[in-house]
Amino acid sequence: MRIAESASRVSGGWRQTFPAGMLCWLVCFALTGAARPQENVAKLPRVRLDGNYFSRDDHRFIPVGAHWVPAKAGMQWPVQWDPKDIEADFAKMHELGYNIVRFDVLWAWVEPRPGDYNPEAFKQIDYLISLAHKYQIYLHPSLFIGGEVGEAYWDVPWRHGRHPHSDPEMLRLETNHAEEFGRRYANETGIFGWDLTDEPPFWIVAGQTTDAMAINWTRLITGAIRRHDTMHPIVAGTSQEDLDHGPFRPDNLARDVDFFSVHPFTIYNADLFPDPMLSERGTYGAAFQIALSSGAGRPAMIHELGGSSAQYSPERIAAYDRLQIYSGLASGAIGVDLWCYSDAAPEQFHKAPYLRTPQETRWGMVTWDRQDRPLAAEFKKISRIVRQLDLTDVKPPVADVAIPVPVEWSGVLGDFSHFGLTGPEVTPYVSTFNGDAMVGQPPSRSAEDNQWLRGAWLSTFILARRAGLRADFPREGTGDWQDRPMLFMPSPLTSTNSHLVHVHTDFYEKAKGYVERGGFLYASIAADGAIPDMEEIFGARVADTVTASEVTMKVVEPFGNLKPGDTFHYSVPAANPRNWGALLEVKGGKVIAVDQDGRPALVANALGAGKTLLSAYPIEAYLAVVPSAFEKPENTHRIYQAFREWTGHEPQFSTDQPSVEAGSLNADHRGYVIVVNHSADSQQVTVKTRLPVRSLSCIAAEGAKLVRLEGSSWKMDMEAHEAVILEWRDENESRIR
């Protein structure tokens, strides 16, 4: 039965007749209280944002759970309503350790005709709220569904082709729809927060939505909720908008939502993650997106994550999710909501959407009949561990490395306010790159340019972690990058071809001052690069292009951990200026490494109180397109590590194994260090810290265990794909305790 048909029947049901199943349930529910949760259960306290984390009863916590789609009914659950089966799901989720569940509020079911709201839909939501309190699991409703499960799009029957982000009548109805939820549930503490919708822009109009449409829609919907509801945090459950430079990217939403979300489905993004699911690059997906999104000024939550056991082994999915979750938490993630709770039941295989998307049938943490998969056992451990964390005053530390996000990438397409133009112009400036600024022109986005940039970003992010450095993505225009001790600018940030991918010309004036005051700047450049004042900053200038197809960089001078004779080899993926190198003329800098023909490849320079390092080749872009790059012998991180050692900068925590990440979350005199083994091999690891750590304990599911310190370091034996959280305290905190 199609949902639009069912919605139409039931919406008329309060005037005429209910479907038989619904009527039977309503009678039983009213007369006998069947499947009704017990009375006098403890009400869930309200949730609010407290700094970087969520808080309830004035105690910070990490929401952990998954998205709920009932196994037997699938997306038809409102019209195949089975309260006993639904309560069994909540009981199982409680057993697994959930404290949050995200679910879909089907638009057509709630509003079968324009402006006409179905009272039975709200009765069902009220029932879910009662289960939330009984089982102590917050509800996280996602409105205006919309696209969900595979290629399905659950449309409203009265849309008639109108664009939901731009049509005036659609916007009026959507605003009223959101206001109705805000009015009804403004004070309901069982609701965690509002998700404006799942994975906007709506799939049915994805290619037609502009930046302006996305901003206006978000502003209208949040404003409608806030007319009555000022309590619940709001998010828009975006998927790859941060990676794809879509109109619902975090920078466009930041003014109107309270937190961001990421859906790090690396398995569906082979252009950026040309690797197996359980790979080092793949298991950094969540951390990378959390860092990139939160750079827009709001904390970020993992909203969907996982893999299908119709495609991957359940054991590898459990390991993949474990590494992504822990690495994401180390990057500052404020919660985890996996996709999804349950496999689909076999009867769902015979009809859309599961009929056409076999991979969607096996995403569950449990089987369709609620038997634990390996991920369920893993999730139980994670939920018990995060419940032990005391997040009072805890926050991610300032990153070691800033990777700047260009103004042109983060800014609204068609906004010329940052172009430096003042007063009236005799000849108006109109940009050929900003189609949004010209009437009738489609939005100007370049998937190829964006892929070029994000690939280099991801390589730099991972290389920094392998070198023991925490990296983040402050926006160029805010100037926040100047607070970080190190600044890394991989090509194409230093390019000139596409405005989308490089920093503004006046950035280098600021970068020069940053270095002179004691900052440390690394950059890689390609043949298309253009850096004003390059000689002063880097001690070298570009003379011409190097058209090599293979690059070997050989160290000729001692530099940090690098010794003369050390080599780095790369294959140039394409014959064009984006991938060719730059012929450098050294003007005061020191040649650290030469290429295969003896030309300068790495040049170090001192400027004022700071230092710089320049690569003549876009090595990060090279790694971005190498399949399974980090499963092979790969030593590029040693360049970053050598630069760090040359500058004298020491990270808060680091390990002696590049595949083992150590990230920290700190408060005064105490905090947590999250250690993640991204490799398929067991590792004997030494973790080193510059903090005055005096006591250390490993937080396990069954409790904390003391770890022996050896001065400012400790040793760990880590299994393949293992991840742990350790609590540290300094001498003052230990004495207080």
PABAVEX-88442 format. One line per 8 residues: number of its first residue (from 1); their letters; for each residue z, x, y of C-alpha. Coordinates in steps of 0.2 Angstrom, whole numbers. Layout:
BEGIN
NUM) A) Z/X/Y  ...
END
This chain:
BEGIN
1) MRIAESAS) 0/0/0  -5/7/17  9/10/29  0/1/43  -3/-15/32  16/-14/26  22/-12/44  12/-27/50
9) RVSGGWRQ) 19/-38/36  37/-33/39  36/-33/58  32/-51/56  45/-54/43  59/-58/55  49/-73/60  41/-77/43
17) TFPAGMLC) 45/-68/27  50/-51/21  42/-41/7  51/-46/-9  59/-29/-12  66/-28/6  72/-46/5  81/-43/-11
25) WLVCFALT) 89/-27/-4  95/-36/12  103/-50/2  112/-38/-10  117/-27/5  124/-42/15  133/-51/1  139/-37/-10
33) GAARPQEN) 139/-21/0  129/-13/-14  126/6/-10  136/4/6  145/20/9  164/19/9  173/13/24  185/24/34
41) VAKLPRVR) 175/40/32  178/54/44  165/52/58  154/67/61  159/75/78  145/76/92  134/92/92  130/101/108
49) LDGNYFSR) 122/118/112  135/131/117  126/147/123  115/153/109  122/142/95  126/124/91  144/118/92  155/104/85
57) DDHRFIPV) 173/101/88  172/116/100  167/127/85  150/135/84  141/133/67  123/136/60  115/120/54  107/122/37
65) GAHWVPAK) 97/110/27  79/104/23  67/90/28  69/74/17  54/65/10  60/54/-5  52/60/-21  47/42/-28
73) AGMQWPVQ) 42/34/-12  35/48/-2  30/43/15  30/25/10  50/25/9  52/12/23  42/-1/14  48/5/-4
81) WDPKDIEA) 66/4/2  78/9/-11  95/12/-4  103/17/-21  90/31/-23  92/36/-5  111/38/-7  108/48/-22
89) DFAKMHEL) 98/60/-12  111/62/1  124/65/-13  113/79/-20  110/86/-3  129/86/0  131/96/-16  118/109/-11
97) GYNIVRFD) 128/112/5  117/103/18  125/99/35  108/93/42  93/84/36  77/82/46  67/66/42  52/57/49
105) VLWAWVEP) 53/41/59  36/33/56  29/27/72  19/12/64  34/6/55  45/6/70  32/-1/82  19/-11/72
113) RPGDYNPE) 12/-19/87  12/-12/105  29/-14/112  35/-24/97  49/-15/88  53/-19/70  72/-23/68  72/-19/50
121) AFKQIDYL) 67/-1/54  82/1/65  93/-7/51  86/7/39  90/20/52  108/13/54  110/14/35  105/32/35
129) ISLAHKYQ) 117/35/49  131/28/38  126/40/24  126/54/37  145/51/41  149/48/23  141/64/16  144/74/32
137) IYLHPSLF) 126/78/35  119/76/52  102/67/54  88/76/64  75/62/67  57/67/71  49/53/81  31/48/83
145) IGGEVGEA) 25/52/65  11/55/65  4/69/54  15/73/39  12/80/21  -5/89/19  -20/82/28  -12/65/31
153) YWDVPWRH) -11/57/48  -1/41/48  -9/32/63  -3/17/72  -16/3/69  -17/-1/88  -21/16/94  -40/12/94
161) GRHPHSDP) -45/30/97  -35/33/113  -28/50/116  -9/49/113  -6/64/126  -17/57/140  -21/39/139  -11/30/152
169) EMLRLETN) -7/15/141  -2/26/126  9/36/137  18/20/144  21/14/126  27/31/120  39/33/134  46/15/131
177) HAEEFGRR) 47/19/112  57/35/115  68/26/128  72/13/115  79/27/103  89/34/117  96/17/122  101/13/104
185) YANETGIF) 108/29/99  114/38/115  132/39/108  129/41/89  137/57/84  129/57/67  113/61/75  111/80/77
193) GWDLTDEP) 97/80/90  80/72/94  64/80/88  51/73/99  38/74/85  33/85/70  20/98/74  12/93/90
201) PFWIVAGQ) -2/91/96  -5/77/84  -17/83/71  -30/69/74  -32/75/92  -27/93/91  -43/101/98  -43/89/113
209) TTDAMAIN) -25/93/120  -24/104/136  -9/113/143  -7/99/156  -7/85/143  6/94/132  18/97/147  16/80/154
217) WTRLITGA) 19/72/137  35/82/134  41/78/151  38/60/150  46/58/132  61/69/136  64/60/152  63/43/143
225) IRRHDTMH) 77/48/131  87/55/145  88/39/154  101/33/142  105/48/131  112/64/139  121/69/123  109/75/110
233) PIVAGTSQ) 99/91/111  80/89/111  67/99/103  48/97/100  45/102/81  30/114/84  22/123/70  11/138/75
241) EDLDHGPF) 9/134/93  18/150/98  6/161/87  -10/151/91  -7/150/110  -8/131/108  -4/119/122  14/115/115
249) RPDNLARD) 19/134/115  37/137/120  33/143/138  25/126/142  40/116/135  54/127/141  59/117/156  60/100/146
257) VDFFSVHP) 68/104/129  85/112/124  79/123/110  63/128/101  58/127/83  46/138/72  37/134/56  34/152/49
265) FTIYNADL) 22/147/35  15/164/33  6/159/17  -6/148/27  -10/161/40  -19/175/31  -27/181/47  -10/187/53
273) FPDPMLSE) -2/190/36  -15/197/25  -3/199/11  5/191/-4  19/178/0  33/190/-5  28/205/5  36/215/19
281) RGTYGAAF) 26/208/33  27/191/26  46/191/25  47/196/43  37/180/48  53/170/54  61/184/63  44/187/72
289) QIALSSGA) 42/169/78  60/167/83  59/183/94  43/177/101  48/160/105  65/163/111  58/175/124  53/160/133
297) GRPAMIHE) 71/156/138  78/145/125  86/148/108  75/144/93  78/136/76  68/138/59  62/120/57  51/122/42
305) LGGSSAQY) 49/136/29  45/138/11  31/139/-2  25/127/-16  29/131/-34  12/124/-38  5/140/-31  20/152/-32
313) SPERIAAY) 34/156/-45  50/147/-40  59/163/-41  48/172/-29  49/157/-17  68/158/-18  67/177/-13  54/174/0
321) DRLQIYSG) 65/160/9  81/171/7  73/186/16  65/175/30  82/166/33  93/181/34  80/191/44  78/176/55
329) LASGAIGV) 96/174/58  97/193/62  83/189/75  94/176/83  89/160/74  101/146/77  98/135/62  88/133/46
337) DLWCYSDA) 79/118/40  67/121/25  52/112/19  57/102/9  72/94/-1  62/87/-16  46/89/-26  35/73/-27
345) APEQFHKA) 37/62/-42  22/61/-54  17/43/-48  14/51/-31  0/62/-39  -12/47/-40  -13/42/-22  -16/50/-5
353) PYLRTPQE) -9/61/2  -3/70/-14  -19/66/-23  -29/77/-11  -16/90/-8  -9/96/-25  1/110/-17  11/97/-8
361) TRWGMVTW) 18/91/-24  30/105/-28  38/111/-12  55/105/-17  72/114/-17  75/102/-32  63/93/-44  58/75/-41
369) DRQDRPLA) 73/70/-53  85/81/-43  86/96/-55  90/112/-46  76/125/-44  80/143/-40  79/140/-22  93/127/-24
377) AEFKKISR) 105/140/-31  100/152/-17  103/139/-4  120/135/-10  125/153/-8  118/154/9  127/138/15  143/144/9
385) IVRQLDLT) 141/161/17  136/154/34  151/142/34  162/157/34  155/165/50  165/164/66  152/163/80  165/162/94
393) DVKPPVAD) 157/172/109  144/179/96  126/182/103  112/193/99  113/210/107  100/215/121  85/222/111  81/240/110
401) VAIPVPVE) 63/237/113  54/225/125  36/220/119  30/211/135  21/194/134  7/194/147  8/182/162  -9/175/157
409) WSGVLGDF) -3/171/139  13/163/144  7/154/160  -1/137/161  -20/137/160  -27/133/177  -11/138/187  -16/150/200
417) SHFGLTGP) 1/152/208  4/169/201  -13/176/207  -7/184/223  -18/174/234  -10/168/251  -16/156/264  -32/147/265
425) EVTPYVST) -48/156/258  -65/156/267  -72/157/249  -61/148/237  -57/158/221  -61/149/205  -59/158/188  -72/158/175
433) FNGDAMVG) -58/161/162  -48/145/167  -58/130/162  -43/119/165  -45/122/184  -63/115/184  -66/96/182  -74/91/166
441) QPPSRSAE) -73/108/158  -64/110/141  -48/121/140  -52/139/139  -44/147/124  -50/162/113  -44/162/96  -52/179/93
449) DNQWLRGA) -43/187/108  -26/179/103  -28/185/85  -31/203/92  -15/202/103  -3/193/90  -8/205/76  -3/220/87
457) WLSTFILA) 13/211/92  17/208/74  14/226/69  24/233/83  38/221/79  39/227/61  36/245/65  51/245/77
465) RRAGLRAD) 62/237/64  57/250/51  62/263/64  79/255/66  75/247/83  77/228/88  62/222/97  60/206/107
473) FPREGTGD) 47/198/118  52/195/136  39/188/148  30/200/159  33/188/174  52/187/173  55/206/174  68/204/160
481) WQDRPMLF) 59/218/151  66/231/163  84/227/155  78/235/139  80/254/136  63/255/128  46/247/132  32/246/119
489) MPSPLTST) 14/241/125  2/241/110  -16/239/113  -22/226/118  -8/224/131  -16/240/139  -34/233/138  -45/226/151
497) NSHLVHVH) -58/215/142  -49/198/140  -36/192/153  -27/183/140  -21/199/131  -16/212/144  -3/213/157  -7/211/176
505) TDFYEKAK) -13/226/186  3/227/196  13/228/180  10/247/180  18/250/197  34/241/190  32/251/174  31/268/183
513) GYVERGGF) 48/263/193  56/258/176  52/275/168  57/285/184  74/276/183  77/281/165  66/269/154  56/275/139
521) LYASIAAD) 38/269/138  27/269/123  9/263/124  -7/264/113  -24/262/120  -41/259/114  -58/263/122  -57/247/132
529) GAIPDMEE) -41/252/140  -38/253/159  -21/259/166  -19/262/185  -9/278/189  -11/283/171  -9/302/174  7/300/183
537) IFGARVAD) 15/289/170  8/297/154  2/314/159  -15/310/153  -30/300/158  -45/292/149  -61/302/150  -72/293/138
545) TVTASEVT) -74/284/122  -71/291/104  -82/282/91  -73/287/75  -73/276/59  -58/286/52  -44/293/61  -32/306/56
553) MKVVEPFG) -18/311/68  -10/328/64  6/333/72  5/350/81  22/351/90  39/347/84  44/329/91  60/320/85
561) NLKPGDTF) 58/319/66  40/324/66  35/342/61  19/351/63  7/347/49  13/329/47  -2/317/47  -6/299/50
569) HYSVPAAN) -22/291/43  -31/275/48  -47/266/45  -55/259/60  -59/241/56  -74/238/67  -86/248/78  -82/241/95
577) PRNWGALL) -72/246/110  -57/236/104  -55/248/90  -63/264/95  -51/277/103  -50/285/120  -54/303/124  -39/309/134
585) EVKGGKVI) -39/323/147  -21/329/148  -14/331/165  3/337/164  8/329/147  12/338/131  0/336/116  11/331/101
593) AVDQDGRP) -3/327/89  -22/329/88  -36/319/79  -48/324/66  -58/333/79  -44/342/88  -44/330/102  -27/324/110
601) ALVANALG) -20/309/99  -2/308/105  4/314/122  22/315/128  27/315/146  43/316/157  43/306/173  59/306/184
609) AGKTLLSA) 74/301/172  63/293/159  50/298/146  33/291/139  23/293/124  4/288/123  -7/285/108  -26/288/110
617) YPIEAYLA) -29/275/96  -24/257/94  -14/260/78  -5/244/78  -21/234/79  -27/245/64  -12/240/53  -14/222/58
625) VVPSAFEK) -29/219/47  -25/230/32  -20/219/18  -3/223/11  -1/237/23  18/239/21  17/238/2  7/255/3
633) PENTHRIY) 13/272/8  14/269/27  23/280/39  18/274/56  36/269/60  40/288/60  31/289/77  42/276/84
641) QAFREWTG) 57/284/76  52/301/83  50/294/101  67/286/99  75/302/93  67/312/108  73/300/120  91/300/113
649) HEPQFSTD) 92/281/112  103/276/97  102/258/91  118/248/87  114/248/68  100/257/58  97/262/40  89/277/32
657) QPSVEAGS) 76/266/22  62/259/33  60/244/22  79/239/24  82/230/40  99/230/49  101/217/63  117/213/72
665) LNADHRGY) 126/198/81  140/203/92  155/197/101  169/208/110  176/220/97  168/212/82  152/204/75  141/204/60
673) VIVVNHSA) 127/215/54  114/207/43  106/219/30  89/214/22  79/223/9  61/218/12  55/228/-2  52/225/-20
681) DSQQVTVK) 62/240/-25  81/242/-26  87/254/-13  101/266/-10  105/263/8  115/272/21  119/261/36  123/270/52
689) TRLPVRSL) 131/263/68  135/269/86  148/255/88  167/259/85  168/250/69  185/252/60  184/238/47  170/231/37
697) SCIAAEGA) 169/217/24  154/209/15  154/190/16  149/183/-1  148/165/-7  165/167/-15  173/176/0  174/192/9
705) KLVRLEGS) 175/209/1  180/225/9  167/239/11  172/257/12  167/266/29  163/284/30  165/288/48  151/279/57
713) SWKMDMEA) 142/274/42  143/266/25  132/266/9  125/251/0  116/249/-16  104/234/-13  94/225/-26  75/221/-23
721) HEAVILEW) 74/208/-10  93/207/-7  101/201/9  119/202/14  130/198/30  144/210/34  158/207/46  163/222/57
729) RDENESRI) 178/224/68  183/238/80  200/246/81  206/234/94  201/218/85  208/225/69  225/228/77  224/210/84
737) R) 221/203/67
END
